Amino acid sequence: MNMQSVKKESRNGTAFLILPDGRQLAYQLSEGRSPGVVFLSGFRSDMTGAKASAMADYCKQAGQRFLRFDYTGHGQSSGDFMDCTIGGWKNDALAMLDHLMPEECILIGSSMGAWIMLLAARERQQQVRGLLGLASAADFTENLVWRAMTPEQQNILLTQKILSIPSCNGQEPYPITLKLVEEARANLLLTGPIPLHMPVHLVHGLKDEDVPWQTSVTIAENLASADVRLTLIKDANHRLSEPAHIEAITTALSSLLKKQNSA
């Protein structure tokens, strides 16, 4: 990517990274020391969520550089959600790392964001020094969407190219496109080893009815890193947003930061 062709703008208090292809990615960046921390939100979530805000507050108090952003088709960023793919959102994350977090950093990925986190880390292994996955939803389009569909639903998706399914948060159904499912198959991670060697901490709730906690176990087993920790919270659901859950996440992030600061 041509670094000179990327622009940064601020409008109505929101900053935007404007990429050569015209995409405008909304972000919030707080200055601080390295390693920086980057928060990657979940499917149809944005950078204003409870966990992202809590991590922003923690990093501000700790003096760590912190970045959060909206994927294409999410929040205040440009683009049509219906045209988006896992690979495209991974490229959004890489653009953020390249242009706004060029130094060493730790990635926090929530739900689908943990899948994007792993994909981005695989392409920036010298830059990414630690990973924190929250209710990690790697490969969800295949394991939790496509395989959970009835034959009739699969046929609708194949013929009509779109299908609405119940949302994880109990709100109105959200659309799943055939393009999303098919493109994601080139980015599946749970079918074999994940060649990442940095410290990783995974946090998952045992009451998660949207993404089974066993998904985090599989990620931990597949990671090449010898430094992988898994925290299972008995009373936590997919959101991981209660004060005790935020405290567990903050503790995990603090541990990852201490490892880098003492290295």
N, C-alpha and C positions, 0 to 999 in steps of 0.2 A: 504494500500500500504506500502511496506517495504521501509522506508525512506533510509536505508543504501544501497539499490540496485539502487537508482537513482543517475545518474552521471551528471555533468555539464562539458561541453567542449566549447572551443572557436576555431573557424576555420575561417581564412580570415576575422577577425573582427566581425564575427557573433557568438553569444553565443547560445548554444543548451542545452536543458534539455533532457537527454536520459533516457527514462522510462524502467521499467523491461520488457515490451513486445516488446522493440526494437524501439518504436516510438522516433523520434528525433524532438523536437519542438524548432523552432528558436524563439529567444526572444531578446529584448533589455531592460535593467534594469538600471535606474538611481537612485543612492542612495539619500536619503533625509529623512525627518522626517515623522512620522506617523500622521494621517492616510495616507497610500499609495493610489495611484490611479492606476487602472488597466483598460486598453483600450481593448475592444473586437470588432474586426472588423466585417464587413458584409460578406454576401455570395459571395465567390470568390474574396474577397478583401484581402489585406495583411496589415502588420503593418506599411508600408511606406506611407499610404494614407495621404491626406491633413489634415483631422481632427485629426488623431492619432499623426501626427507630430506637429500640433498646440498645442495639449494638452501636448505633451512631452516638448515643449518649455515653455509653461506656468508653468508646474510643476517644471521645472529646475529653472526658475526665482523665483518661490515661495518657493523653497527649499523642495518640497514634493517628496517623493519616488514615482517613476513612472515605470510601467511595461507595455509593449506591446508585442504581440507575434503573430505567425502565427499558425492557426489551422492545424491539420493533413490534407494533401492534398492541402495546401495553401502556397503561398510564398516560403520560403526557408525550410519549414518543410518537413519531409518525408511523404510518404504515397500516395496512389492513390485516387484522389478526387472521383472517381466513386464508391469507397468502403465506403465512409464516410456517417455519419448520424448525426442528431441533437444530439442524446444522446452521440455519440462519441465526438463531438465537445464540448459538455458540460463537458465531462470528461477531455478534454484537459484543459479547463478553471479551473476545480477543481485542476488539477495537478499543474497548475501555482500558484494558491492560496496557496496550501499546501506547495510547495517547494520554492517559490520565494517571496511570500508575506504573511508570516505567521502572521503578526500583523493585526490590524484592517485596513480596506481599503474601498474605494469607487470605485464602478464599473461604467464604462462608456460603454454603448453598442450601436453600430451603426447598424441600420437596423436589419439584422438577429442577430447581436451581442447583441441587446437588448433582444431578446428572450433567447439567451444563458445566458445573464446577470441575467435575472429573474430566470431561472432554477438553475443556480449556487448559487444565493443568497438564494434560498429556502433550499439548502443543507448546507449552511454555514452562518446561520443567526446570530451567535454570532460574526463572523468575519467581515461580510459585514455591514457597517454602513450607507451606502447611495447609491442611484442608480441614474444614469443620462442616460435616454434613448433618442437616436437621431433617428428620423424617424423610430420608433420602428416597427419591422416586426414580431411580435409574431404570431405564427400559420400560417405563410405565405404559407407553403407547402400545407395546406388544403384549406385555404380561398382564396388565391391569385393564386395558381397553379392548384390544382386538380379541384376545383369547377369552375375555369375559363376555363377549357378545354371543348372542344366539346365532345360529345359521341364518335366520331371517334378517337379523340386524346386519350381519356381515354382508349379506346380499344387497341390502339397501345402501350400505356405504360403498360397495363396489359399483353399483349402478347409478346412484344419485350423487356420489362423490362427497356426501356430507351426511352426518347423523348427529342428532342431539342426544346427549346422555346426561344423567343426573350429575349435579355438581358435588364436589367434595364437601362444600360448606352448607349444603341444604338450601341454597338459593336456587334461582331459576336454572334450568338445564343449559349446558354450554355445548357449542358445536365442535365436533371432531371431523376433520376433513380427511379424505383418502390420501391427499398429498402429505399431510402430517404423518400418518401412519406409515406410508410406504417410504418416505425419505428417512424416517427415523431408523429404519432397519440397517442403514449404513452406519449408524452411530450406536448400536447396541453394545453394552459393556459386560453384561453378566454371563455371556456365553463362553468366557475364557479368562485368562489372566489379565489383570489391569496393570500395565507397566509403570507404576508410579512408586517413587521411593521416599517421598517426603513424609513427615509425621501426619497422621490422620486421626481425627476424633469424630466418631459418629454418635449422634444422639437420636433415640427413637422412643416413642411411647408404646407401651404394651396394649393400650386401648385404642390404638390407631386403626380405625375401620376403613380408611381410604388407601393407605399404603402399608402392607403387612410389615411388622418389625423384622421378619425374616429377610426382607430385602436388604436391610443394613448388614445383617449377618453374612449374606452372600457377598456383598461388596467387600466386607472385611476379609473374608476368606480368599477372594480373588485378587486383592491388592498385593503387589510385590513388596511393598514396604514392610519392614519388620517392626515398625513403630505404629501400630494401629490399635486404637482403643474404642470400645463400644460401651456407651451408657444407655441402659434401658430404664425408663421411668414408668413404674407400675401404673400410676394413675393418669398418665398423659395420653391425650388423643393426638390427632394429626396436627393440630394448631400449635402445640407447644408454646402457648402464650401466657399461661398462668405465671404469677410471680416466682414460684418455686422452679418452674421450668426455665424461665429466663435466667434465674440464678445458676442453674446447671449449665446452661449454654455459655453464660459469661465466664464461669469457672473453667470450662473447656477452652474457651478462647484465650483466657489469661495464661493457661498452661502452655498453649501453642506459642504465644508471644514470648514467654519466659525462655522457652527452648531456643528461640531465634536470638534473643538478646544475650543469652549466655554462650552462644556458639562461637 
